[in-house]
Each structure stands twice: as structure tokens, then as C-alpha cells.
Amino acid sequence: MKQMEHIWVKEVARRYEAASFAINRRMSMMVRDLLEDKVTAEQFSIMRYLLQHEKSTSSELADSFCVGKSSITAIVTRLADKGFVDRKPDDRDRRVTYLMLSEEGQKLCVELENETHEILAGYIHPLEEEEAFALVGTLEKLADRMLNGEITLGGRD
């Protein structure tokens, strides 16, 4: 009986995975076209993070993106070489280096973010306002549970 009660959860999970895959693939393609040869999608993600967090360390970025520190270092080095990221040693602890967007990096990131939002707005606009906020609210709730490691197997909280 308990298994029958949760069949809907498996159906929702299946549908979520399919929709998420389709949305992420399509958005990735559109962002890749938008970025052209300016930066890669990975670099743009790092730039967006730095825009929102002002300054960060490689370790913080690696944790946030769930990748190794060496991967972050390679991406940041390419961004620094292009003049989009600045490195600043901590005044009190020279072992710590802060990463932040340069003025040029901020300008590019805001420009690309605005263009990305315009693309998304075209897909969101046909939804009713209440529907759109409910969708985002539910996704934020799911993201929060995932980020906080909350999981329930075989039942609800």
C-alpha cells in the first residue's frame, strides 16, 4: 500500500527530469550562441557568480560549482588573461587571494545577463503572473532542499 501512495512522486520526478533536461539544453544552446567567442558558458557562470558575490576565493567557487579547485583555477586564469577577472591578495593573509570581476568583466557580464533575461522573458511572458511565480517558488524550494542536503526516501518528512 505504501508503494502505491508514492507512485505520483516517481511520475513527477520523471517529468521533472525530462523538462529540466529540455530547458537546460535549450538554454545552454541559446547562451552559447549569445556568448559567441567572448567567453564560454562555464566562464559566464563564474562571472555571474562573481557579479552577485562581489569577491570570492577559488575554494568558494569550487564548492559552489561542485568542481575541483584546479578546474576553477583554469577557468579563472582564462578570464584573467582576457581582462575580465582581477585577483587581489588578502591584506591580512597573503595565502588567500580574492577573485572579482574587473570593470570590463562587470560590463560584459551585465550585458550578457540582460540579453539572457530577455530570452527567458520571451518564454515566461505567456504564463500568467501567478503561474510564473508559483513555478519559480517551487523550483527555489527544491533547490533549497538540494543545497541543504535534505532528502527523504520512502516517505515524506
GIHU-V64319 format. One record per backbone hydrogen bond with DSSP energy under -1.0 kcal/mol. NH is the residue of the N-H (numbers start at 1). CO is the residue of the C=O. Records with the same first field share a line. If there is no record, write none. Layout:
NH = CO ; CO
This chain:
5 = 1
7 = 4
10 = 6
11 = 7
12 = 8
13 = 9
14 = 10
15 = 11
16 = 12
17 = 13
18 = 14
19 = 15
20 = 16
21 = 17
22 = 18
23 = 19
24 = 20
25 = 21
26 = 22
27 = 23
28 = 24
29 = 25
30 = 26
31 = 27
32 = 28
33 = 29
34 = 30
35 = 31
36 = 32
38 = 35
44 = 40
45 = 41
46 = 42
47 = 43
48 = 44
49 = 45
50 = 46
51 = 47
52 = 48
53 = 49
54 = 50
55 = 53
56 = 99
61 = 57
62 = 58
63 = 59
64 = 60
65 = 61
67 = 62
72 = 68
73 = 69
74 = 70
75 = 71
76 = 72
77 = 73
78 = 74
79 = 75
80 = 76
81 = 77
82 = 78
83 = 80
84 = 79
86 = 100
88 = 98
90 = 96
96 = 93
98 = 88
99 = 56
100 = 86
102 = 84
106 = 102
107 = 103
108 = 104
109 = 105
110 = 106
111 = 107
112 = 108
113 = 109
114 = 110
115 = 111
116 = 112
117 = 113
118 = 114
119 = 115
120 = 116
121 = 117
122 = 118
124 = 120
125 = 121
127 = 124
132 = 128
133 = 129
134 = 130
135 = 131
136 = 132
137 = 133
138 = 134
139 = 135
140 = 136
141 = 137
142 = 138
143 = 139
144 = 140
145 = 141
146 = 142
147 = 143
148 = 144
149 = 146
150 = 145
